[in-house]
Amino acid sequence: MKHFRLLFDKMIFIYFFAGILPLVLIVSIFLNLSSKQFSEKIRETYSLQAKNYTTTTTTEVNDLLHQIYAISADNELKSIIRKFDHNENQDYISTLFRSHVSSLRTLNTDISDFVYINPDSGMMLSLKNSSIEQASFWEDMKFRSSIADEIVQSNSIQFFTAEQPQSFSLSDNVFYIGLPISYNSKHIPVGALIIAINCQFFNDLPSSLQTDDLEHSMHNLIVDAKDHIVFCDDSSYIGMPLSSYTTHYNLSEDLYTLSTQEIKRSSWQHYSYLPDTLEFSSLTAFHRNLYFMLAVLCILVFILIAIVVAMQNLRIHSIAQSMVNFSGAEQDYQIHMKTSPVLQEIVVEFNAMTRRVRDLVHQLELKERVVVESLNRQRIAEIKTLEAQINPHFLSNTLNTISWAAIEKGEFEISDMICSIAHLLQYSIRNVDQPVFLSEEIQWLNDYMYLQQKRFATLFQYTINVNDTLLDDCMIYKLLLQPILENSILHAFDKPEPSNSIIITITPMLLSNQLEITISDNGHGIPADILEQIQTCLKEEDGAPAESHIGILSAYRRLHAYYGDAASMMLRSDLYGTTTRLLLPMLFPNENQEEFT
């Protein structure tokens, strides 16, 4: 019972963290992403609607202004106004004015009232829907005089909002357009024509997207330069200050993002309040129901799994106990049990494992003997390597002692030769197959060529040309050039001549980040057949070496081993001498491999 309880607790833990928790996380992430995508689509729709709102309003204003310009340019209207200003039977002229503008009003149903005010505050009035209240509204001489003065002084079209509680709040008029009137040759305004525009002007504008399911809706407003509302969906706020509307609908910066766009050719601004978060009540309810269904499903699945686990527990316990009893020393340990296909597969695999363990133990015993023998051979090789290192060091120290003895005897040339030999020996056993600074390699070459000159007397002269800036910056692998130089010394010259020379030139190629090394001699050159053999070996890399000039092939193989395909060797020879050209990647300290530009 104790083992069953332990297994049951583990099953709950595994089921929760491997089943329920990932499922809940996946569903939550999916719902969250889908909600965000849906909200983003709604926000895109809102933004597009705001742009359409501004575009439509601008188009409507442009069309209205074209009609207003046409009215202001009407010669008959100007003639009537001129007669009115000259006091020619004003009652009759006013009748003509009302009759004429009535015909103009029929061309555009958005236009309601016409009012003309001259500098003397005289007025002609034509109301679409005549009423005592509307007529008395314009009887205030001081008010109409201030409006006319503002229009005449600006000498441009002016927009006036039907502000409350004072001024243009009568009937269905939402805003007024004031035009300066001039009928003289100097185009000096002599009066103001005021045209009232009713709410039908905004009928073609798209309304804000609002639904009871959405907690925060978008708000589109048209606001004038005085922050008074020209038009909005709630007609009760037309003409009122913008602050009243934002306070009523709680359009705070924490909940909404304000976007403003100028409506061209007017003093208006389009205000678009876009909600920062879009929460739908129906979507929230759907999420809640989905989580509830998910919880019920998880409980049902858990009950089913618990029943299955309880039935399999005894079989698993029996198999596990048999596995525990296996120590690995038994020769033919097997579990003999018939159970469900899944558990039977475990039994078969365990029996196969016991056989593999037996085979592995036997193989490990064999490998142990092989490892012991290999370690013994390695220890012997290390001892021999240490002995090989001790001998060159002993020889180097002995040469230094002989050099000092030669100095004491006054044999300075012999001392120089012994010091050069000691330096060559020390250089060759230190940091084998490692790059060194170019200055060290040049010093070794000087010692080597000095000893060769002493050996062959006046057989040749040598010159080393190298850029000083490379000596302590650039690095090169050791002893790359020695086989090529030795090959020139041994084969280029038949007898000593003052003109015999070997020239070593080291040049940086900055554009390709390479080092060019040329070794040239003016000897008799390489025979054509041997040169062909050498070049064939260089191309095939693993070809058989030529009968002579083995140093060149040795240098090429070392070059390929150090630098790979990044380095190259070219050989040219004729009756006037032999030139070997090497191209190496430039190496610098603290770099494990060459770099290319």
C-alpha positions as CSV (number, residue, x, y, z in Angstrom):
1,M,0.0,0.0,0.0
2,K,2.9,2.3,0.7
3,H,4.4,1.8,-2.7
4,F,1.0,2.4,-4.3
5,R,0.6,5.7,-2.4
6,L,4.1,6.9,-3.5
7,L,3.3,6.1,-7.1
8,F,0.0,7.8,-6.9
9,D,1.5,11.0,-5.6
10,K,4.1,10.9,-8.4
11,M,1.3,10.4,-10.9
12,I,-0.5,13.5,-9.6
13,F,2.7,15.5,-9.8
14,I,3.6,14.4,-13.3
15,Y,0.0,14.8,-14.5
16,F,-0.2,18.3,-13.2
17,F,3.2,19.6,-14.5
18,A,3.3,17.5,-17.7
19,G,-0.4,17.6,-18.6
20,I,-2.6,20.2,-17.0
21,L,-0.2,23.0,-16.6
22,P,1.2,23.0,-20.2
23,L,-2.4,22.7,-21.5
24,V,-3.6,25.6,-19.5
25,L,-0.6,27.7,-20.5
26,I,-1.0,26.8,-24.2
27,V,-4.8,27.7,-24.1
28,S,-4.1,30.9,-22.2
29,I,-1.4,32.0,-24.6
30,F,-3.6,31.1,-27.6
31,L,-6.6,33.0,-26.2
32,N,-4.3,36.0,-25.3
33,L,-2.8,36.1,-28.7
34,S,-6.1,35.7,-30.4
35,S,-7.6,38.5,-28.3
36,K,-4.6,40.8,-29.1
37,Q,-4.9,40.1,-32.8
38,F,-8.7,40.8,-32.7
39,S,-8.0,44.0,-30.7
40,E,-5.4,45.0,-33.2
41,K,-7.8,44.5,-36.1
42,I,-10.4,46.6,-34.3
43,R,-7.7,49.3,-33.7
44,E,-6.8,49.2,-37.4
45,T,-10.4,49.6,-38.3
46,Y,-10.7,52.5,-35.9
47,S,-7.6,54.2,-37.3
48,L,-8.8,53.7,-40.9
49,Q,-12.2,55.1,-39.9
50,A,-10.6,58.2,-38.4
51,K,-8.7,58.8,-41.6
52,N,-11.8,58.3,-43.7
53,Y,-13.6,60.7,-41.3
54,T,-11.0,63.4,-41.9
55,T,-10.9,62.8,-45.6
56,T,-14.7,62.9,-46.0
57,T,-14.9,66.1,-43.9
58,T,-12.2,67.8,-45.9
59,T,-14.0,66.8,-49.2
60,E,-17.3,68.1,-47.9
61,V,-15.7,71.4,-46.8
62,N,-14.0,71.8,-50.2
63,D,-17.3,71.2,-52.0
64,L,-19.1,73.7,-49.7
65,L,-16.4,76.3,-50.1
66,H,-16.6,76.0,-53.9
67,Q,-20.4,76.7,-53.7
68,I,-19.7,79.6,-51.3
69,Y,-17.2,81.1,-53.6
70,A,-19.7,80.8,-56.5
71,I,-22.3,82.7,-54.3
72,S,-19.9,85.4,-53.4
73,A,-19.1,85.9,-57.1
74,D,-22.7,86.2,-58.1
75,N,-23.1,89.6,-59.9
76,E,-26.8,89.9,-59.3
77,L,-26.2,89.4,-55.6
78,K,-23.5,92.0,-55.6
79,S,-25.9,94.4,-57.5
80,I,-28.6,93.9,-54.8
81,I,-26.0,94.5,-52.0
82,R,-24.7,97.7,-53.7
83,K,-28.3,99.1,-54.0
84,F,-28.9,98.3,-50.3
85,D,-25.7,100.0,-49.3
86,H,-26.8,103.2,-51.2
87,N,-30.2,103.3,-49.4
88,E,-32.2,102.7,-52.5
89,N,-35.6,101.6,-51.2
90,Q,-34.2,99.2,-48.7
91,D,-37.5,97.4,-48.0
92,Y,-37.8,96.5,-51.7
93,I,-34.1,95.6,-51.9
94,S,-34.5,93.3,-48.9
95,T,-37.4,91.6,-50.7
96,L,-35.2,91.1,-53.8
97,F,-32.4,89.8,-51.6
98,R,-34.7,87.1,-50.0
99,S,-36.1,86.1,-53.3
100,H,-32.6,85.8,-54.9
101,V,-30.9,83.8,-52.1
102,S,-33.9,81.5,-52.0
103,S,-33.0,80.3,-55.4
104,L,-29.4,79.9,-54.3
105,R,-30.6,77.9,-51.2
106,T,-32.4,75.4,-53.4
107,L,-29.0,74.4,-55.0
108,N,-27.7,73.2,-51.6
109,T,-30.0,71.9,-48.9
110,D,-27.1,72.3,-46.3
111,I,-27.5,76.1,-46.5
112,S,-30.2,77.5,-44.1
113,D,-29.9,81.3,-43.6
114,F,-28.4,84.3,-45.4
115,V,-27.5,87.4,-43.5
116,Y,-25.8,90.5,-45.0
117,I,-24.4,93.2,-42.7
118,N,-22.9,96.5,-44.0
119,P,-20.5,98.8,-42.3
120,D,-23.4,100.9,-40.9
121,S,-24.7,97.7,-39.2
122,G,-27.6,97.6,-41.7
123,M,-28.9,94.1,-42.3
124,M,-30.7,92.0,-44.9
125,L,-32.0,88.7,-43.5
126,S,-33.3,85.6,-45.3
127,L,-34.3,82.7,-43.0
128,K,-35.0,79.2,-44.3
129,N,-37.4,78.5,-41.4
130,S,-38.7,81.9,-40.4
131,S,-39.4,82.4,-36.7
132,I,-39.5,85.3,-34.3
133,E,-36.7,83.8,-32.3
134,Q,-34.4,83.6,-35.3
135,A,-35.2,87.1,-36.5
136,S,-34.7,88.6,-33.0
137,F,-31.4,86.9,-32.7
138,W,-29.9,89.2,-35.4
139,E,-31.5,92.4,-34.0
140,D,-28.6,92.8,-31.6
141,M,-26.7,95.6,-33.5
142,K,-23.6,95.3,-31.3
143,F,-23.3,91.6,-31.9
144,R,-23.8,91.7,-35.6
145,S,-21.4,94.7,-35.9
146,S,-18.6,92.8,-34.2
147,I,-19.1,89.8,-36.4
148,A,-19.1,92.0,-39.6
149,D,-16.0,93.8,-38.4
150,E,-14.1,90.6,-37.8
151,I,-14.9,89.3,-41.3
152,V,-14.1,92.6,-43.1
153,Q,-10.9,93.2,-41.2
154,S,-9.6,89.6,-41.9
155,N,-10.7,90.0,-45.6
156,S,-11.1,86.2,-45.8
157,I,-13.6,83.5,-45.2
158,Q,-14.3,82.9,-41.5
159,F,-15.9,79.9,-39.7
160,F,-18.1,80.4,-36.7
161,T,-19.4,77.6,-34.6
162,A,-22.9,77.6,-33.1
163,E,-21.6,78.2,-29.6
164,Q,-23.8,77.9,-26.5
165,P,-25.3,79.6,-24.7
166,Q,-24.5,82.8,-26.6
167,S,-24.8,83.3,-30.4
168,F,-25.4,80.7,-33.1
169,S,-27.5,78.1,-31.4
170,L,-30.9,78.6,-33.2
171,S,-32.7,76.0,-35.2
172,D,-30.6,73.2,-36.7
173,N,-27.7,75.4,-37.6
174,V,-24.3,74.0,-36.5
175,F,-21.8,76.6,-38.0
176,Y,-21.7,79.8,-40.0
177,I,-19.4,80.9,-42.8
178,G,-18.6,84.6,-43.1
179,L,-17.6,86.1,-46.5
180,P,-16.2,89.6,-47.1
181,I,-18.2,91.3,-49.9
182,S,-16.6,93.8,-52.3
183,Y,-18.1,95.2,-55.5
184,N,-15.6,98.0,-56.2
185,S,-12.6,97.9,-58.5
186,K,-10.2,98.0,-55.6
187,H,-11.8,94.8,-54.0
188,I,-12.0,96.5,-50.7
189,P,-14.6,94.7,-48.4
190,V,-17.7,96.8,-47.8
191,G,-19.7,94.3,-45.8
192,A,-20.1,90.7,-44.7
193,L,-22.3,88.0,-46.0
194,I,-23.0,85.3,-43.3
195,I,-24.3,81.9,-44.5
196,A,-25.7,79.4,-41.9
197,I,-25.0,75.7,-42.5
198,N,-27.4,73.2,-40.9
199,C,-26.7,69.7,-39.5
200,Q,-27.5,68.0,-42.8
201,F,-23.9,69.0,-43.9
202,F,-22.6,66.2,-41.6
203,N,-25.0,63.4,-42.7
204,D,-22.4,61.9,-45.0
205,L,-19.7,61.5,-42.3
206,P,-19.2,58.0,-40.9
207,S,-20.4,57.6,-37.3
208,S,-18.2,56.3,-34.5
209,L,-18.1,52.5,-33.9
210,Q,-20.1,51.9,-30.8
211,T,-21.6,48.8,-29.4
212,D,-22.9,47.6,-26.1
213,D,-20.5,44.7,-26.1
214,L,-17.4,47.0,-26.3
215,E,-16.6,48.7,-23.0
216,H,-14.8,51.7,-24.6
217,S,-15.9,53.1,-28.0
218,M,-14.1,55.4,-30.4
219,H,-15.1,59.1,-30.4
220,N,-14.8,61.3,-33.5
221,L,-15.3,65.1,-33.0
222,I,-14.8,68.2,-35.1
223,V,-13.5,71.1,-32.9
224,D,-12.9,74.7,-33.9
225,A,-10.0,77.0,-33.0
226,K,-11.7,78.0,-29.7
227,D,-12.0,74.3,-28.6
228,H,-15.8,74.3,-29.2
229,I,-17.4,71.2,-30.7
230,V,-18.6,71.8,-34.3
231,F,-20.0,68.3,-34.7
232,C,-20.1,65.0,-32.8
233,D,-22.4,61.9,-32.5
234,D,-24.0,63.4,-29.4
235,S,-25.8,66.4,-30.9
236,S,-26.5,67.8,-27.4
237,Y,-22.9,68.8,-27.2
238,I,-22.6,70.7,-30.5
239,G,-21.4,74.2,-29.8
240,M,-20.3,73.3,-26.2
241,P,-16.6,73.3,-25.0
242,L,-14.6,70.2,-25.7
243,S,-13.9,69.8,-21.9
244,S,-17.6,69.2,-21.2
245,Y,-17.6,66.3,-23.7
246,T,-14.4,64.7,-22.4
247,T,-15.5,65.0,-18.8
248,H,-18.9,63.4,-19.5
249,Y,-17.5,60.4,-21.4
250,N,-14.3,60.1,-19.2
251,L,-11.9,60.5,-22.2
252,S,-8.8,60.4,-19.9
253,E,-5.2,59.9,-21.1
254,D,-5.1,56.6,-19.2
255,L,-7.9,55.1,-21.2
256,Y,-7.7,56.8,-24.6
257,T,-5.1,57.8,-27.2
258,L,-5.9,61.2,-28.8
259,S,-5.1,61.6,-32.5
260,T,-5.6,65.0,-34.2
261,Q,-5.7,65.9,-37.8
262,E,-6.2,69.3,-39.5
263,I,-9.1,69.7,-41.8
264,K,-7.6,71.8,-44.6
265,R,-9.1,75.1,-45.7
266,S,-10.9,75.5,-42.4
267,S,-10.1,76.4,-38.8
268,W,-11.2,73.0,-37.6
269,Q,-9.4,70.0,-36.2
270,H,-10.5,66.4,-36.2
271,Y,-10.2,64.8,-32.8
272,S,-10.1,61.0,-32.7
273,Y,-10.2,59.3,-29.2
274,L,-9.0,55.7,-29.6
275,P,-9.4,53.4,-26.6
276,D,-6.1,51.8,-25.4
277,T,-7.7,48.5,-24.4
278,L,-10.5,46.8,-26.3
279,E,-12.5,44.5,-24.0
280,F,-15.5,42.7,-25.2
281,S,-17.9,41.3,-22.6
282,S,-19.0,38.4,-24.8
283,L,-15.3,37.5,-25.4
284,T,-14.6,37.5,-21.7
285,A,-17.6,35.3,-21.0
286,F,-16.4,32.9,-23.7
287,H,-12.9,32.7,-22.1
288,R,-14.5,31.9,-18.7
289,N,-16.7,29.1,-20.1
290,L,-13.7,27.7,-22.0
291,Y,-11.6,27.5,-18.8
292,F,-14.5,25.8,-16.9
293,M,-14.9,23.2,-19.6
294,L,-11.1,22.7,-19.6
295,A,-11.1,22.1,-15.8
296,V,-13.9,19.5,-16.1
297,L,-12.1,17.7,-18.9
298,C,-8.9,17.6,-16.9
299,I,-10.7,16.1,-13.9
300,L,-12.3,13.4,-16.0
301,V,-9.0,12.5,-17.7
302,F,-7.3,12.4,-14.3
303,I,-9.9,9.9,-12.9
304,L,-9.4,7.7,-15.9
305,I,-5.6,7.7,-15.6
306,A,-5.8,7.0,-11.9
307,I,-7.9,3.8,-12.6
308,V,-5.4,2.6,-15.2
309,V,-2.4,3.3,-12.9
310,A,-4.0,1.5,-10.0
311,M,-4.5,-1.6,-12.2
312,Q,-1.0,-1.6,-13.5
313,N,0.6,-0.8,-10.1
314,L,1.1,-4.4,-8.9
315,R,2.6,-5.5,-12.2
316,I,5.0,-2.6,-12.2
317,H,6.0,-3.3,-8.6
318,S,6.7,-6.9,-9.4
319,I,8.9,-6.0,-12.4
320,A,10.7,-3.3,-10.5
321,Q,11.5,-5.6,-7.6
322,S,13.0,-8.1,-10.1
323,M,15.1,-5.3,-11.5
324,V,16.3,-4.3,-8.1
325,N,17.4,-7.9,-7.3
326,F,19.7,-7.9,-10.4
327,S,23.2,-7.1,-9.2
328,G,25.0,-7.6,-12.6
329,A,27.0,-10.6,-11.5
330,E,24.4,-13.2,-12.5
331,Q,25.3,-15.0,-15.7
332,D,21.8,-15.8,-17.0
333,Y,19.4,-13.5,-15.1
334,Q,16.0,-13.2,-16.8
335,I,12.5,-12.1,-15.9
336,H,9.7,-14.6,-16.8
337,M,6.4,-12.8,-16.7
338,K,3.4,-12.3,-19.1
339,T,1.6,-9.0,-18.8
340,S,0.2,-6.2,-20.9
341,P,2.0,-5.3,-24.2
342,V,3.6,-2.2,-22.8
343,L,5.0,-3.9,-19.7
344,Q,5.9,-7.0,-21.7
345,E,8.1,-4.7,-23.9
346,I,9.9,-3.5,-20.7
347,V,10.5,-7.1,-19.6
348,V,11.9,-8.0,-23.0
349,E,14.2,-5.0,-23.0
350,F,15.4,-5.7,-19.5
351,N,16.3,-9.3,-20.4
352,A,18.1,-8.0,-23.5
353,M,19.9,-5.5,-21.2
354,T,21.2,-8.2,-18.9
355,R,22.7,-10.0,-21.9
356,R,24.3,-6.8,-23.1
357,V,25.7,-6.1,-19.6
358,R,27.3,-9.6,-19.5
359,D,28.9,-8.9,-22.9
360,L,30.1,-5.4,-21.9
361,V,31.7,-6.8,-18.7
362,H,33.7,-9.2,-20.8
363,Q,34.7,-6.4,-23.3
364,L,35.7,-4.1,-20.4
365,E,38.0,-6.8,-19.1
366,L,39.7,-7.0,-22.5
367,K,39.9,-3.3,-22.9
368,E,41.4,-2.9,-19.4
369,R,44.3,-5.1,-20.4
370,V,44.8,-3.1,-23.6
371,V,44.8,0.2,-21.7
372,V,47.4,-1.0,-19.3
373,E,49.7,-2.1,-22.1
374,S,49.1,1.3,-23.9
375,L,50.0,3.2,-20.7
376,N,53.2,1.3,-20.3
377,R,54.2,2.0,-24.0
378,Q,53.3,5.7,-23.5
379,R,55.5,6.0,-20.4
380,I,58.4,4.5,-22.2
381,A,57.9,6.9,-25.1
382,E,57.8,9.9,-22.7
383,I,61.1,8.8,-21.1
384,K,62.8,8.5,-24.5
385,T,61.4,12.0,-25.5
386,L,62.9,13.4,-22.3
387,E,66.2,11.8,-23.0
388,A,66.1,13.3,-26.5
389,Q,65.6,16.7,-25.1
390,I,68.3,16.4,-22.5
391,N,71.0,15.6,-25.1
392,P,70.5,18.8,-27.2
393,H,70.5,21.0,-24.0
394,F,73.7,19.3,-22.8
395,L,75.2,19.8,-26.2
396,S,74.2,23.5,-26.2
397,N,75.7,24.1,-22.8
398,T,78.9,22.4,-23.9
399,L,79.2,24.6,-27.0
400,N,78.8,27.7,-24.8
401,T,81.7,26.4,-22.6
402,I,83.9,25.8,-25.7
403,S,83.0,29.3,-26.9
404,W,84.3,30.9,-23.7
405,A,87.4,28.8,-23.9
406,A,88.0,30.0,-27.5
407,I,87.6,33.7,-26.4
408,E,90.2,33.1,-23.6
409,K,92.6,31.8,-26.3
410,G,91.8,34.8,-28.5
411,E,90.1,32.8,-31.2
412,F,87.2,35.2,-31.7
413,E,86.1,33.9,-35.1
414,I,85.9,30.3,-33.7
415,S,83.9,31.7,-30.8
416,D,81.5,33.4,-33.2
417,M,81.0,30.2,-35.1
418,I,80.4,28.2,-32.0
419,C,77.9,30.8,-30.7
420,S,76.1,30.6,-34.0
421,I,75.9,26.8,-33.8
422,A,74.6,27.0,-30.2
423,H,72.0,29.5,-31.3
424,L,70.9,27.3,-34.2
425,L,70.6,24.3,-31.8
426,Q,68.7,26.2,-29.1
427,Y,66.3,27.7,-31.7
428,S,65.6,24.3,-33.3
429,I,64.6,22.6,-30.0
430,R,62.6,25.4,-28.5
431,N,58.8,25.7,-29.3
432,V,58.9,23.2,-32.2
433,D,56.2,23.7,-34.8
434,Q,55.1,27.1,-33.2
435,P,55.1,30.5,-35.0
436,V,57.8,33.0,-33.9
437,F,58.3,36.7,-34.6
438,L,59.9,37.4,-38.0
439,S,62.9,39.1,-36.2
440,E,63.8,35.8,-34.5
441,E,63.6,33.9,-37.8
442,I,65.8,36.5,-39.5
443,Q,68.4,36.3,-36.7
444,W,68.5,32.5,-37.1
445,L,68.8,32.8,-40.9
446,N,71.8,35.2,-40.4
447,D,73.5,32.6,-38.1
448,Y,72.8,29.8,-40.5
449,M,74.0,31.7,-43.6
450,Y,77.1,32.9,-41.7
451,L,78.1,29.2,-40.9
452,Q,77.4,28.2,-44.5
453,Q,79.7,30.9,-45.7
454,K,82.4,29.8,-43.3
455,R,81.9,26.2,-44.5
456,F,82.1,27.0,-48.3
457,A,84.5,29.9,-48.0
458,T,83.9,32.4,-50.8
459,L,81.3,30.3,-52.7
460,F,78.5,32.9,-52.4
461,Q,77.3,36.2,-50.9
462,Y,73.8,36.6,-49.4
463,T,71.4,39.6,-48.8
464,I,68.2,39.7,-46.6
465,N,65.7,42.5,-47.6
466,V,62.9,42.9,-45.1
467,N,60.6,45.8,-44.0
468,D,61.6,46.8,-40.5
469,T,57.9,47.3,-39.5
470,L,57.3,43.5,-39.9
471,L,60.1,42.3,-37.6
472,D,58.3,42.6,-34.3
473,D,54.7,42.5,-35.5
474,C,54.4,39.7,-38.0
475,M,54.9,36.0,-37.1
476,I,56.1,33.0,-39.2
477,Y,56.5,29.3,-38.5
478,K,60.0,28.2,-37.7
479,L,62.6,26.9,-40.2
480,L,60.4,27.1,-43.3
481,L,63.1,28.7,-45.4
482,Q,66.1,26.6,-44.3
483,P,65.5,23.6,-46.8
484,I,65.1,26.1,-49.7
485,L,68.3,28.0,-48.8
486,E,70.3,24.7,-48.3
487,N,69.1,23.5,-51.7
488,S,70.4,26.8,-53.3
489,I,73.7,26.6,-51.5
490,L,74.3,22.9,-52.5
491,H,73.1,23.0,-56.1
492,A,73.2,26.5,-57.5
493,F,76.9,27.2,-57.7
494,D,79.7,25.0,-59.1
495,K,82.7,27.1,-58.0
496,P,83.3,30.3,-55.9
497,E,82.7,33.5,-57.8
498,P,82.4,37.1,-56.5
499,S,79.2,37.5,-58.3
500,N,77.5,34.5,-56.8
501,S,74.6,35.7,-54.6
502,I,71.5,34.6,-52.8
503,I,68.8,37.2,-52.1
504,I,66.0,36.8,-49.6
505,T,63.2,39.4,-49.9
506,I,60.2,39.6,-47.5
507,T,57.5,42.0,-48.5
508,P,54.0,42.6,-47.0
509,M,51.0,42.5,-49.4
510,L,48.5,44.6,-47.4
511,L,45.6,44.3,-49.8
512,S,45.5,40.5,-49.6
513,N,46.9,40.3,-46.0
514,Q,49.7,38.1,-47.1
515,L,53.4,37.9,-46.8
516,E,55.5,37.4,-50.0
517,I,58.9,35.7,-49.5
518,T,61.2,35.3,-52.5
519,I,64.6,33.3,-52.4
520,S,66.6,34.0,-55.6
521,D,70.0,32.9,-56.7
522,N,72.0,33.6,-59.9
523,G,73.3,30.0,-60.2
524,H,73.1,27.8,-63.3
525,G,69.4,26.8,-62.6
526,I,67.6,23.5,-62.3
527,P,67.7,21.1,-65.3
528,A,64.4,21.1,-67.2
529,D,63.6,17.4,-66.6
530,I,64.2,17.7,-62.8
531,L,62.3,21.0,-62.7
532,E,59.3,19.3,-64.4
533,Q,59.4,16.5,-61.8
534,I,59.5,19.0,-59.0
535,Q,56.6,21.0,-60.3
536,T,54.6,17.7,-60.9
537,C,55.2,16.8,-57.2
538,L,54.1,20.2,-56.1
539,K,50.8,19.9,-58.0
540,E,50.1,16.3,-56.9
541,E,51.4,17.0,-53.3
542,D,51.9,13.3,-52.6
543,G,53.9,12.5,-55.7
544,A,57.3,10.8,-55.6
545,P,60.2,13.2,-54.8
546,A,62.7,14.2,-57.5
547,E,66.2,12.8,-57.5
548,S,67.6,16.1,-56.2
549,H,66.3,19.3,-54.7
550,I,64.4,17.3,-52.0
551,G,64.6,20.4,-49.8
552,I,62.0,22.2,-51.9
553,L,59.5,19.4,-51.6
554,S,60.2,19.2,-47.8
555,A,59.6,22.9,-47.5
556,Y,56.3,22.6,-49.5
557,R,55.0,19.8,-47.3
558,R,55.7,21.7,-44.1
559,L,54.1,24.8,-45.7
560,H,51.0,22.9,-46.5
561,A,50.9,21.3,-43.0
562,Y,51.1,24.7,-41.2
563,Y,48.9,26.9,-43.4
564,G,46.8,24.5,-45.5
565,D,45.4,25.8,-48.7
566,A,45.9,29.4,-47.6
567,A,49.6,29.3,-48.6
568,S,51.2,28.6,-51.9
569,M,54.7,28.0,-53.4
570,M,55.9,28.8,-56.9
571,L,59.2,27.8,-58.5
572,R,60.8,29.3,-61.6
573,S,64.3,28.4,-62.9
574,D,66.3,29.0,-66.1
575,L,69.9,29.4,-67.1
576,Y,70.2,32.7,-65.1
577,G,69.2,31.3,-61.8
578,T,66.3,30.0,-59.7
579,T,63.6,31.9,-57.8
580,T,61.3,30.4,-55.2
581,R,58.2,32.5,-54.3
582,L,56.1,31.8,-51.2
583,L,52.8,33.4,-50.3
584,L,51.8,33.1,-46.6
585,P,48.9,34.4,-44.6
586,M,50.2,37.1,-42.2
587,L,50.0,35.9,-38.6
588,F,49.9,38.2,-35.6
589,P,50.2,37.5,-31.8
590,N,47.2,36.0,-30.0
591,E,45.7,34.7,-33.2
592,N,45.2,31.0,-33.7
593,Q,44.6,31.1,-37.4
594,E,45.4,33.4,-40.3
595,E,42.9,36.2,-41.4
596,F,42.1,37.3,-44.9
597,T,40.9,40.6,-46.3
